[in-house]
Amino acid sequence: MKLDLLYEIDVPKPWAKPHPYGQREAEQRAYREAIEQIKLGDKLGFSTTWHVEHHFREGRSHSPAPEVIIGALSQCTEQIRLGFGVTLMPHAFTPPMRVAEKVATADILSGGRVEWGTGRSTPMEQTAFGVDRDASRAQWEEAIQAVVGMWEEEYFEFHGKYLDFPRRMVTPKPVQDPHPPCWMAATSEGSSAVAGEKGLGLLSFSILQPIHKMAEHIRLYRAAAAAPKPITRVTTNRVAAYTLVHCEESMAKCEESGIWDSVWWWYKNIAEFTAEWELPHLSQEERDKVFPYLMQQADGNFDPKSFNDHDMIVVGDPEQCYAKMLKYAELGVDQLICYVQFGYLPHESVMKTIELLGKEVLPALAKEGVEATIKPAPAPASAPAS
């Protein structure tokens, strides 16, 4: 199993200075630190760094232009692959021809190191861009087919349901022949199976759920990927799953860095966002069932350490992190995406995480030679429900 990185560019409030100066200062620092962290990951053997496309995600993710970040990284890294995690494919976000142009340009600048993740986004972003939500899945698939055609053919034209594109030479063409590997973001069992059926790599963005649920997503993906109907000529039968990761010399050091406050910030933020934008039709009682820890924390009855106790996240010293990561490998994860820059964690502690993972955990994983399997792990009897 390989180790990747993921960057959403978290910029949590409160900001030190009044708006707009506090926001600008915090964002500039977060970007600067992310670049430094990724450069270290490149030197230490991390496989891929993934960069999201999110819009209007106040505090949580200030990363709307992954192509710009990847372009910068292409010039200051040498080995690490550079992943779009993801480009939003419904046409109102970015026309397919623009996606083809920017991803191919990044592939050239990086010398052929791009991984191309694709997705559809959330209602909050879709409505702001005028995306037809009912057509978003069909537009996503049509856009992928158009983009790879633009890369593979000297002159290309396309007359589909949503895109009517006249004969043009789309430039530039990517370095990777015929094109960079294509992935699909998935958060449910149904979407995992779709990724497998269409011959796409699985970017599993499900998080803070019992680990046996991830095993079921992977099982369904592998079953569908065994007899795919590929929509591109690069079939990618791989699973990359992400979770929060923090590693220091000891658990006490992790706690000194404020790990549990940062874990709780992450959960609270995504829970409140999901409840507001993706589950607005639910009553408060129903929302409490979906995100029970919000109410429990308010009542003083929940400790975010529980996420770590049940292997939903990876926190601890190198030996503890290694043991937890082996469980992900046994589920069938090919690439564990380490989300290391989150919440209030200081830059120095994130650098220490990357250093320890690179120098101690990565060599141990390589020495172990763990092969991904499809065997689901049994559900812990007392694991928190998602």
C-alpha positions as CSV (number, residue, x, y, z in Angstrom):
1,M,0.0,0.0,0.0
2,K,1.2,3.5,-1.0
3,L,0.8,6.6,1.0
4,D,-0.6,9.8,-0.6
5,L,-1.4,13.3,0.7
6,L,-4.6,15.3,0.4
7,Y,-4.9,19.1,0.6
8,E,-8.1,21.1,1.0
9,I,-6.3,24.1,2.3
10,D,-8.2,24.4,5.6
11,V,-8.3,28.0,7.0
12,P,-10.3,27.7,10.2
13,K,-11.8,30.6,12.0
14,P,-11.3,32.7,14.0
15,W,-8.8,34.6,12.0
16,A,-6.2,36.7,13.9
17,K,-7.2,40.1,12.3
18,P,-10.4,41.6,11.1
19,H,-11.7,40.9,7.6
20,P,-10.3,41.1,5.0
21,Y,-6.8,41.2,6.5
22,G,-7.1,38.2,8.7
23,Q,-8.6,36.0,6.0
24,R,-5.9,37.0,3.5
25,E,-3.1,36.4,6.0
26,A,-4.5,33.0,7.0
27,E,-5.0,31.9,3.5
28,Q,-1.5,32.9,2.4
29,R,0.1,31.1,5.3
30,A,-2.0,27.9,4.6
31,Y,-0.9,27.8,1.0
32,R,2.7,28.6,1.8
33,E,2.8,25.8,4.5
34,A,1.1,23.3,2.2
35,I,3.7,23.8,-0.5
36,E,6.5,23.3,2.0
37,Q,4.8,20.1,3.4
38,I,4.3,18.6,-0.1
39,K,7.9,19.3,-1.0
40,L,9.0,17.3,2.0
41,G,6.5,14.5,1.1
42,D,8.1,14.4,-2.4
43,K,11.6,13.9,-0.9
44,L,10.4,11.2,1.4
45,G,8.6,9.0,-1.1
46,F,4.9,9.8,-0.9
47,S,3.1,8.5,-4.0
48,T,0.6,11.3,-4.9
49,T,-0.6,14.6,-3.6
50,W,-4.3,15.2,-4.3
51,H,-5.9,18.7,-4.5
52,V,-9.6,19.4,-4.3
53,E,-11.8,21.8,-6.2
54,H,-14.2,23.4,-3.7
55,H,-16.0,26.7,-3.9
56,F,-17.4,28.9,-1.2
57,R,-16.4,26.5,1.7
58,E,-15.7,29.1,4.4
59,G,-12.9,28.0,6.7
60,R,-13.1,24.4,5.6
61,S,-11.6,24.4,2.1
62,H,-10.1,27.4,0.4
63,S,-9.0,25.5,-2.7
64,P,-11.1,26.4,-5.8
65,A,-8.3,26.1,-8.4
66,P,-6.3,22.9,-8.0
67,E,-4.7,23.4,-11.5
68,V,-2.9,26.4,-10.2
69,I,-1.6,24.6,-7.1
70,I,-0.5,21.6,-9.3
71,G,1.2,23.9,-11.8
72,A,3.2,25.4,-8.9
73,L,4.1,22.0,-7.5
74,S,5.1,20.7,-11.0
75,Q,8.1,23.1,-10.7
76,C,9.2,22.4,-7.2
77,T,8.7,18.6,-6.9
78,E,10.4,15.8,-8.8
79,Q,8.8,12.4,-8.1
80,I,5.4,12.8,-6.4
81,R,2.4,12.4,-8.7
82,L,0.0,15.4,-8.8
83,G,-3.7,14.5,-8.5
84,F,-6.8,16.5,-9.3
85,G,-9.0,15.4,-6.5
86,V,-11.2,16.4,-8.3
87,T,-12.2,18.4,-11.3
88,L,-15.9,19.2,-11.2
89,M,-17.3,17.9,-14.5
90,P,-20.9,19.2,-14.8
91,H,-20.5,21.7,-17.7
92,A,-21.6,24.8,-15.7
93,F,-18.5,24.5,-13.5
94,T,-16.0,24.2,-16.3
95,P,-16.7,23.4,-20.0
96,P,-15.1,20.0,-20.9
97,M,-12.7,21.7,-23.4
98,R,-11.3,23.8,-20.5
99,V,-10.8,20.7,-18.4
100,A,-8.9,19.1,-21.3
101,E,-6.7,22.1,-21.7
102,K,-5.8,22.7,-18.0
103,V,-5.2,19.0,-17.1
104,A,-3.0,18.4,-20.2
105,T,-1.0,21.6,-19.4
106,A,-0.4,20.4,-15.9
107,D,0.7,17.0,-17.3
108,I,3.2,18.7,-19.5
109,L,4.6,20.9,-16.8
110,S,5.0,17.9,-14.4
111,G,6.6,15.7,-17.0
112,G,3.6,13.3,-17.0
113,R,2.8,13.0,-13.3
114,V,-0.9,13.9,-13.3
115,E,-3.7,11.8,-11.9
116,W,-7.1,13.0,-13.1
117,G,-9.9,12.7,-10.5
118,T,-13.5,13.6,-11.5
119,G,-16.6,14.4,-9.6
120,R,-20.0,16.3,-9.5
121,S,-19.8,18.3,-6.3
122,T,-22.5,19.2,-3.7
123,P,-25.8,21.0,-3.9
124,M,-24.3,24.2,-2.3
125,E,-21.7,24.5,-5.1
126,Q,-24.0,23.2,-7.9
127,T,-26.8,25.7,-7.3
128,A,-24.3,28.7,-7.2
129,F,-22.9,27.7,-10.6
130,G,-26.3,27.0,-12.1
131,V,-25.7,23.2,-12.5
132,D,-28.7,21.1,-13.4
133,R,-28.5,18.7,-10.5
134,D,-30.8,16.1,-12.2
135,A,-28.4,16.0,-15.2
136,S,-25.2,16.2,-13.3
137,R,-24.4,12.4,-13.5
138,A,-25.1,12.3,-17.2
139,Q,-23.0,15.5,-17.8
140,W,-20.1,14.1,-15.7
141,E,-20.0,11.0,-17.9
142,E,-20.4,12.9,-21.2
143,A,-17.7,15.4,-20.2
144,I,-15.2,12.6,-19.5
145,Q,-15.8,11.0,-22.9
146,A,-15.3,14.4,-24.6
147,V,-12.2,15.3,-22.7
148,V,-10.3,12.0,-23.5
149,G,-11.4,12.4,-27.1
150,M,-9.9,15.9,-27.2
151,W,-6.6,14.4,-25.8
152,E,-6.5,11.4,-28.1
153,E,-7.6,12.9,-31.5
154,E,-5.7,15.5,-33.5
155,Y,-8.9,17.1,-34.5
156,F,-12.0,16.5,-32.5
157,E,-15.7,17.2,-32.6
158,F,-18.5,16.0,-30.3
159,H,-22.3,16.1,-30.7
160,G,-23.8,14.9,-27.5
161,K,-26.9,15.6,-25.4
162,Y,-25.3,18.4,-23.4
163,L,-22.2,19.3,-25.4
164,D,-22.2,20.4,-29.1
165,F,-18.5,21.0,-30.0
166,P,-17.4,21.8,-33.5
167,R,-14.3,20.3,-35.1
168,R,-11.2,21.8,-33.5
169,M,-7.6,20.9,-32.6
170,V,-7.6,21.0,-28.8
171,T,-4.2,21.9,-27.4
172,P,-2.0,20.9,-25.7
173,K,-2.0,17.1,-25.6
174,P,-0.9,15.4,-22.3
175,V,2.4,13.7,-21.9
176,Q,0.9,10.4,-20.7
177,D,-0.3,8.3,-23.6
178,P,-3.1,8.1,-24.3
179,H,-4.0,10.2,-21.3
180,P,-3.6,10.5,-17.5
181,P,-5.4,7.8,-15.3
182,C,-9.0,8.8,-14.6
183,W,-10.6,8.4,-11.1
184,M,-14.1,9.0,-9.7
185,A,-14.9,10.5,-6.3
186,A,-17.4,8.3,-4.4
187,T,-19.0,8.6,-1.0
188,S,-21.6,5.8,-1.2
189,E,-21.7,2.1,-2.1
190,G,-23.7,2.9,-5.2
191,S,-21.2,5.4,-6.6
192,S,-18.3,3.0,-5.7
193,A,-19.9,0.4,-8.0
194,V,-20.4,3.0,-10.7
195,A,-16.6,3.8,-10.6
196,G,-15.7,0.1,-11.0
197,E,-18.2,-0.5,-13.8
198,K,-16.8,2.4,-15.8
199,G,-13.2,1.4,-15.4
200,L,-12.3,4.3,-13.2
201,G,-10.1,4.4,-10.1
202,L,-12.0,4.8,-6.9
203,L,-11.4,7.9,-4.8
204,S,-13.2,6.9,-1.6
205,F,-14.1,10.1,0.2
206,S,-16.2,8.4,2.9
207,I,-14.7,9.2,6.3
208,L,-15.4,8.9,10.0
209,Q,-17.5,5.7,9.5
210,P,-16.9,2.2,10.9
211,I,-14.1,0.6,8.9
212,H,-16.2,-2.3,7.8
213,K,-18.4,0.1,5.8
214,M,-15.4,1.1,3.8
215,A,-14.7,-2.6,3.2
216,E,-18.2,-3.0,1.7
217,H,-17.6,0.0,-0.6
218,I,-14.4,-1.6,-1.8
219,R,-16.0,-5.0,-2.3
220,L,-18.7,-3.6,-4.5
221,Y,-16.1,-1.6,-6.5
222,R,-13.9,-4.7,-7.1
223,A,-16.9,-6.7,-8.1
224,A,-17.9,-4.1,-10.7
225,A,-14.3,-3.6,-11.8
226,A,-13.9,-7.3,-12.6
227,A,-16.0,-6.9,-15.7
228,P,-15.9,-3.2,-16.6
229,K,-17.5,-1.2,-19.4
230,P,-14.7,1.4,-19.6
231,I,-15.5,4.9,-20.7
232,T,-11.8,5.7,-21.2
233,R,-8.9,3.7,-22.7
234,V,-7.0,3.8,-19.4
235,T,-8.6,1.4,-17.1
236,T,-7.7,2.1,-13.4
237,N,-8.6,-0.7,-11.0
238,R,-7.3,1.0,-7.9
239,V,-8.7,2.2,-4.6
240,A,-7.4,5.4,-2.9
241,A,-9.2,6.1,0.4
242,Y,-8.6,9.1,2.6
243,T,-8.7,9.7,6.3
244,L,-7.3,12.1,8.9
245,V,-3.8,11.2,9.8
246,H,-1.5,12.7,12.5
247,C,1.8,11.1,13.6
248,E,4.3,12.3,16.2
249,E,6.9,10.6,18.5
250,S,4.1,9.8,21.0
251,M,0.4,10.1,21.6
252,A,1.2,12.7,24.2
253,K,3.0,14.8,21.5
254,C,-0.1,14.5,19.3
255,E,-2.3,15.7,22.1
256,E,0.1,18.6,22.9
257,S,-0.4,19.7,19.2
258,G,-4.2,19.8,19.8
259,I,-5.1,16.8,17.7
260,W,-8.5,16.2,19.3
261,D,-9.7,19.8,18.9
262,S,-8.7,19.6,15.2
263,V,-10.5,16.3,14.7
264,W,-13.6,17.6,16.3
265,W,-13.4,20.9,14.3
266,W,-13.3,18.7,11.1
267,Y,-16.2,16.6,12.1
268,K,-18.4,19.4,13.3
269,N,-17.7,21.5,10.2
270,I,-18.6,18.7,7.7
271,A,-21.6,17.5,9.8
272,E,-23.1,21.0,9.9
273,F,-22.4,21.6,6.2
274,T,-24.0,18.3,5.2
275,A,-27.0,18.9,7.3
276,E,-27.6,22.4,5.9
277,W,-26.9,21.7,2.2
278,E,-27.4,18.0,1.6
279,L,-30.0,17.0,4.1
280,P,-32.1,20.2,4.5
281,H,-35.4,18.2,4.3
282,L,-34.7,16.3,7.4
283,S,-36.1,17.2,10.8
284,Q,-33.7,18.0,13.7
285,E,-34.4,14.6,15.2
286,E,-33.5,12.9,11.9
287,R,-30.3,15.0,11.6
288,D,-29.3,14.0,15.1
289,K,-29.5,10.4,14.1
290,V,-27.2,11.0,11.0
291,F,-24.7,13.0,13.0
292,P,-25.2,11.8,16.6
293,Y,-21.9,13.1,17.9
294,L,-22.9,16.8,17.6
295,M,-25.7,16.3,20.2
296,Q,-23.5,14.1,22.3
297,Q,-20.6,16.6,22.3
298,A,-23.0,19.4,23.3
299,D,-24.1,17.3,26.2
300,G,-20.5,16.4,27.1
301,N,-21.0,12.7,26.3
302,F,-18.7,12.3,23.3
303,D,-14.9,12.2,23.0
304,P,-13.4,12.5,19.5
305,K,-10.7,10.0,20.6
306,S,-13.4,7.4,19.8
307,F,-12.8,8.0,16.1
308,N,-9.2,6.8,16.6
309,D,-10.1,4.0,18.9
310,H,-12.2,2.5,16.2
311,D,-9.7,3.1,13.3
312,M,-11.8,5.7,11.5
313,I,-8.7,7.9,11.6
314,V,-5.0,7.3,12.1
315,V,-3.4,9.1,15.0
316,G,-0.5,8.1,17.2
317,D,3.2,7.3,17.2
318,P,4.8,5.6,14.1
319,E,4.2,2.1,15.4
320,Q,0.5,2.9,16.2
321,C,0.0,4.5,12.8
322,Y,1.6,1.6,11.0
323,A,-0.6,-0.9,12.8
324,K,-3.7,1.1,11.8
325,M,-2.6,1.5,8.2
326,L,-2.2,-2.3,7.9
327,K,-5.9,-2.6,8.6
328,Y,-6.7,-0.3,5.6
329,A,-4.4,-2.4,3.4
330,E,-6.2,-5.5,4.4
331,L,-9.5,-4.0,3.4
332,G,-8.2,-3.6,-0.2
333,V,-6.9,0.0,-0.1
334,D,-4.1,0.5,-2.6
335,Q,-3.3,4.1,-1.7
336,L,-4.1,5.6,1.7
337,I,-4.6,9.3,1.3
338,C,-3.3,11.1,4.4
339,Y,-5.2,14.2,5.2
340,V,-2.6,15.9,7.4
341,Q,-3.3,19.7,7.2
342,F,-6.6,20.1,9.0
343,G,-8.0,22.1,11.8
344,Y,-5.7,24.0,14.2
345,L,-2.6,21.7,13.9
346,P,0.6,23.8,13.8
347,H,2.7,23.6,10.7
348,E,5.6,22.1,12.6
349,S,3.5,19.2,13.8
350,V,2.3,18.5,10.2
351,M,5.9,18.5,9.0
352,K,6.7,16.0,11.8
353,T,3.8,13.8,10.7
354,I,5.1,13.7,7.1
355,E,8.7,13.1,8.3
356,L,7.8,10.2,10.5
357,L,5.5,8.6,8.0
358,G,8.1,9.0,5.3
359,K,11.1,7.8,7.3
360,E,9.5,5.1,9.5
361,V,6.0,4.0,8.3
362,L,6.5,4.0,4.5
363,P,9.7,1.7,4.7
364,A,7.8,-0.6,7.1
365,L,4.9,-0.9,4.7
366,A,7.2,-1.5,1.8
367,K,9.1,-4.2,3.8
368,E,5.8,-5.8,4.9
369,G,4.8,-6.1,1.2
370,V,1.2,-6.0,2.2
371,E,-1.0,-7.0,-0.7
372,A,-4.5,-5.5,-0.9
373,T,-7.3,-8.0,-0.3
374,I,-11.1,-7.8,-0.5
375,K,-11.7,-9.4,2.9
376,P,-14.0,-7.2,4.9
377,A,-13.1,-6.6,8.6
378,P,-15.8,-7.5,11.1
379,A,-17.6,-4.6,12.7
380,P,-16.3,-3.7,16.2
381,A,-19.2,-4.3,18.6
382,S,-18.9,-0.9,20.1
383,A,-17.9,1.1,17.1
384,P,-19.7,4.5,16.7
385,A,-22.3,4.5,13.9
386,S,-21.8,6.9,11.1
